[in-house]
Amino acid sequence: MTMTQSLILALAVSGTGLAFGIILAIAAKIFAVEQDERIDQVIEALPGANCGGCGYSGCAALAEAIVKGEASVNSCPVGGVEVANKIAQIMGVKSEDVIRKRSICRCAGVKDAAFDKYEYTGLQDCVAASRLSGGQKVCQWGCLGLGTCVRACMFGAIQIVDGVAVVDKDKCTACGLCVKACPKSLFALIPYDAEECVLCKNQNKGAEMRNICTAGCIACKICEKACDYDAIHVVDNIAKIDYSKCVKCGECVKKCPKKIIRLI
């Protein structure tokens, strides 16, 4: 191939590439889908944690859902009232009430209270441990204390204290990642200003608890009788508080013989 032929071939290839580039650029403009500018504005208003606590894969996905009307302006648990108000302004709607929440771990079975059925020496992960006969605890609902929730929390709000997960109220954003991470479903989101909490989830009968955990609810119903506001009932052998009725009188805390209803 001569120099002239090589040059012609190179120019032909370059010309073809340029032509395809122009065609693609024109096609992109013709078929482009315009994005609602409010999506970027909502993304900017969101905290950017991308924690998934809202139920979406991240802040961008939530922003798109809000603009499409598929999610409410107060869907971000991390942002709270301030972010909800910003998004409401962007969307031109009235801001919805945001009930601030926090997470608690419903277990008081510390090392000296909760009995083990074997010594676990495997991977330091609650999910892994729970796959081996439900974990090392005799209590099938008990905290395994291996820190899966600690690692799941993006805000440093959880610590393992004496073998049980403890949530720092002031650091918790109610993102819900601990709720999803715990294989025992021990975490629950409660109103931020709630004070009385039942730190047990065991559903065994009271008489059985002596061989399971000395800190467990025995379903004695003393808390029910102590409450004048019908705010606490024993259901499936475990005390449960109705926070819509609770007036924070603290009588259930005082009367609980096992001290698993606590002010936290």
C-alpha positions as MATLAB code, in Angstrom:
seq = 'MTMTQSLILALAVSGTGLAFGIILAIAAKIFAVEQDERIDQVIEALPGANCGGCGYSGCAALAEAIVKGEASVNSCPVGGVEVANKIAQIMGVKSEDVIRKRSICRCAGVKDAAFDKYEYTGLQDCVAASRLSGGQKVCQWGCLGLGTCVRACMFGAIQIVDGVAVVDKDKCTACGLCVKACPKSLFALIPYDAEECVLCKNQNKGAEMRNICTAGCIACKICEKACDYDAIHVVDNIAKIDYSKCVKCGECVKKCPKKIIRLI';
ca = [
       0.000    0.000    0.000;
       1.365    3.370   -1.085;
       1.620    6.434    1.146;
      -1.257    8.046   -0.760;
      -3.518    5.024   -0.250;
      -2.687    4.909    3.445;
      -3.546    8.581    3.821;
      -6.858    8.141    1.978;
      -7.733    5.155    4.179;
      -6.919    7.078    7.359;
      -9.023   10.048    6.233;
     -11.907    7.724    5.316;
     -11.872    6.041    8.735;
     -11.642    9.416   10.503;
     -14.451   10.826    8.401;
     -16.669    7.838    9.112;
     -16.008    8.185   12.855;
     -16.782   11.888   12.762;
     -20.006   11.268   10.848;
     -21.148    8.638   13.371;
     -20.260   11.008   16.230;
     -22.385   13.779   14.751;
     -25.282   11.376   14.158;
     -25.107   10.102   17.760;
     -24.957   13.638   19.154;
     -28.032   14.645   17.142;
     -29.876   11.478   18.197;
     -29.042   12.112   21.845;
     -30.579   15.564   21.639;
     -33.660   14.342   19.803;
     -34.363   11.409   22.103;
     -33.135   12.986   25.351;
     -35.536   12.752   28.297;
     -35.620   15.987   30.229;
     -35.174   15.526   33.989;
     -37.313   17.578   36.282;
     -34.976   20.176   37.782;
     -36.680   19.665   41.140;
     -35.000   16.267   41.448;
     -31.568   17.901   41.722;
     -32.983   20.467   44.137;
     -34.420   17.755   46.387;
     -31.134   15.806   46.243;
     -29.367   18.964   47.372;
     -31.801   19.345   50.275;
     -31.378   15.741   51.454;
     -28.519   14.962   53.902;
     -26.711   12.695   51.438;
     -26.308    9.803   53.877;
     -27.558    7.275   51.300;
     -28.445    5.031   54.239;
     -31.567    3.505   52.710;
     -33.588    4.188   55.833;
     -36.337    5.709   53.696;
     -36.821    2.431   51.856;
     -35.084    3.597   48.681;
     -31.597    2.733   47.447;
     -30.263    6.195   48.200;
     -30.971    9.917   48.301;
     -31.183   10.248   44.511;
     -33.781    7.476   44.282;
     -35.810    9.056   47.079;
     -35.635   12.489   45.430;
     -36.980   11.046   42.182;
     -39.787    9.283   44.058;
     -40.753   12.483   45.886;
     -40.904   14.491   42.660;
     -42.993   11.751   41.013;
     -45.379   11.799   43.968;
     -44.471    8.261   45.007;
     -42.991    9.326   48.375;
     -43.930   12.020   50.870;
     -41.793   15.077   51.574;
     -41.074   13.782   55.082;
     -39.753   10.398   53.940;
     -36.166   11.019   55.070;
     -35.768    9.806   58.676;
     -32.299   11.322   58.964;
     -33.189   14.833   57.813;
     -36.162   15.284   60.116;
     -38.304   18.410   60.208;
     -35.737   20.775   58.703;
     -35.224   18.698   55.553;
     -38.949   17.991   55.227;
     -39.666   21.731   55.266;
     -37.025   22.401   52.585;
     -38.413   19.699   50.319;
     -41.987   20.894   50.870;
     -40.921   24.361   49.747;
     -39.279   22.931   46.615;
     -42.372   20.899   45.809;
     -44.736   23.776   46.570;
     -46.745   21.778   49.091;
     -47.523   22.071   52.769;
     -44.940   20.448   55.008;
     -46.154   17.289   56.707;
     -45.637   16.566   60.391;
     -42.491   14.602   61.165;
     -42.544   12.416   64.253;
     -38.949   12.092   65.362;
     -37.999    8.546   66.278;
     -35.086    6.603   67.673;
     -34.064    2.989   67.853;
     -33.867    0.713   70.880;
     -32.542   -2.813   71.282;
     -35.182   -4.866   73.079;
     -32.872   -7.051   75.126;
     -31.467   -6.752   78.639;
     -29.803  -10.160   78.599;
     -26.274   -9.159   79.588;
     -23.564  -11.780   79.989;
     -24.389  -12.624   83.611;
     -28.143  -12.818   82.922;
     -28.588  -14.671   79.631;
     -27.513  -18.317   79.580;
     -25.482  -19.808   76.722;
     -26.096  -23.231   75.211;
     -22.581  -23.512   73.763;
     -19.378  -21.510   73.375;
     -19.322  -19.745   70.042;
     -15.874  -19.254   68.489;
     -16.840  -18.550   64.912;
     -17.079  -15.441   62.776;
     -17.855  -12.347   64.865;
     -21.115  -11.701   63.081;
     -24.642  -12.133   64.432;
     -26.060  -13.371   61.137;
     -23.385  -16.059   60.899;
     -23.859  -17.100   64.528;
     -27.649  -17.244   64.205;
     -27.285  -19.859   61.474;
     -25.772  -22.249   63.984;
     -28.781  -23.464   66.014;
     -30.072  -19.904   66.269;
     -26.949  -18.627   68.010;
     -25.186  -19.343   71.289;
     -27.914  -17.946   73.552;
     -30.514  -20.234   75.106;
     -33.018  -17.419   74.493;
     -33.974  -17.612   70.838;
     -34.746  -13.877   70.858;
     -31.640  -12.785   72.778;
     -28.972  -10.363   71.556;
     -25.928  -12.288   70.329;
     -23.670   -9.311   71.003;
     -21.350   -9.797   68.031;
     -21.747   -6.265   66.675;
     -23.458   -6.680   63.308;
     -25.677   -3.729   64.228;
     -22.632   -1.673   65.261;
     -21.088   -2.131   61.841;
     -24.389   -1.422   60.092;
     -24.875    1.932   61.846;
     -23.401    4.788   59.804;
     -23.700    7.246   62.678;
     -21.802    5.473   65.452;
     -24.933    5.267   67.581;
     -24.626    1.644   68.748;
     -22.192   -0.046   71.110;
     -22.007   -3.539   72.574;
     -22.083   -3.182   76.358;
     -21.699   -6.322   78.468;
     -22.773   -8.489   75.553;
     -25.852   -6.485   74.547;
     -26.395   -3.761   71.942;
     -27.093   -0.313   73.391;
     -28.271    2.636   71.289;
     -27.096    6.194   71.950;
     -30.304    8.226   71.803;
     -28.518   11.449   70.882;
     -26.640    9.930   67.937;
     -29.483    7.820   66.543;
     -31.140    9.183   63.389;
     -33.779    6.442   63.115;
     -32.424    5.406   59.723;
     -33.486    1.839   60.469;
     -30.296    0.122   59.315;
     -29.980   -1.689   62.648;
     -33.563   -2.919   62.293;
     -32.664   -4.508   58.964;
     -29.297   -5.861   60.124;
     -30.366   -7.688   63.302;
     -31.143  -11.380   62.632;
     -33.157  -11.496   65.869;
     -35.345   -8.485   64.965;
     -34.515   -6.915   68.320;
     -34.424   -3.302   67.207;
     -37.544   -1.159   67.072;
     -38.145    2.496   66.221;
     -40.024    4.331   68.950;
     -40.953    8.013   69.437;
     -37.831   10.007   70.289;
     -39.341   11.449   73.456;
     -40.579    8.083   74.748;
     -39.085    7.202   78.111;
     -40.394    3.803   79.191;
     -39.069    0.900   77.138;
     -39.533   -2.870   77.439;
     -36.094   -4.404   77.001;
     -37.166   -7.942   76.261;
     -38.658   -9.799   73.315;
     -38.786  -13.323   74.721;
     -42.151  -15.028   74.275;
     -41.579  -18.043   76.511;
     -43.845  -18.554   79.499;
     -42.739  -16.977   82.751;
     -41.930  -20.297   84.425;
     -39.552  -21.194   81.607;
     -37.520  -18.000   81.937;
     -35.524  -19.189   84.963;
     -33.541  -21.505   82.663;
     -33.244  -18.976   79.853;
     -32.463  -15.504   81.193;
     -32.722  -13.928   84.621;
     -33.455  -10.549   83.039;
     -36.397  -11.663   80.877;
     -40.061  -10.695   81.046;
     -42.078  -13.284   83.002;
     -45.486  -12.084   81.732;
     -46.700  -11.449   85.283;
     -48.951   -8.558   84.138;
     -48.036   -6.436   87.144;
     -47.250   -3.621   84.708;
     -50.769   -3.886   83.257;
     -52.326   -3.501   86.682;
     -50.013   -0.598   87.572;
     -50.944    1.445   84.485;
     -54.020    3.649   84.865;
     -53.944    4.655   81.194;
     -54.337    1.272   79.461;
     -50.961    1.889   77.819;
     -49.263   -1.439   78.485;
     -50.429   -4.995   77.914;
     -48.850   -8.421   77.949;
     -49.208   -9.958   74.500;
     -47.641  -13.331   73.617;
     -46.007  -13.426   77.062;
     -44.237  -10.090   76.608;
     -45.147   -6.590   77.825;
     -45.804   -4.071   75.042;
     -46.257   -0.322   75.406;
     -48.770    1.692   73.379;
     -46.919    4.997   73.108;
     -50.038    6.791   71.877;
     -51.526    6.213   75.347;
     -48.421    6.366   77.524;
     -48.194    9.498   79.705;
     -44.719    8.689   81.068;
     -45.927    8.240   84.627;
     -43.264    5.611   85.217;
     -45.472    3.289   87.277;
     -44.687    0.288   85.076;
     -40.983    0.923   85.589;
     -41.400    1.028   89.364;
     -43.527   -2.106   89.584;
     -41.746   -4.427   87.130;
     -40.217   -7.205   89.276;
     -37.605   -8.116   86.642;
     -36.644   -4.487   85.933;
     -36.860   -4.963   82.187;
     -39.137   -1.931   81.769;
     -36.678    0.916   82.004;
     -36.331    4.639   81.451;
     -33.875    5.120   78.599;
];
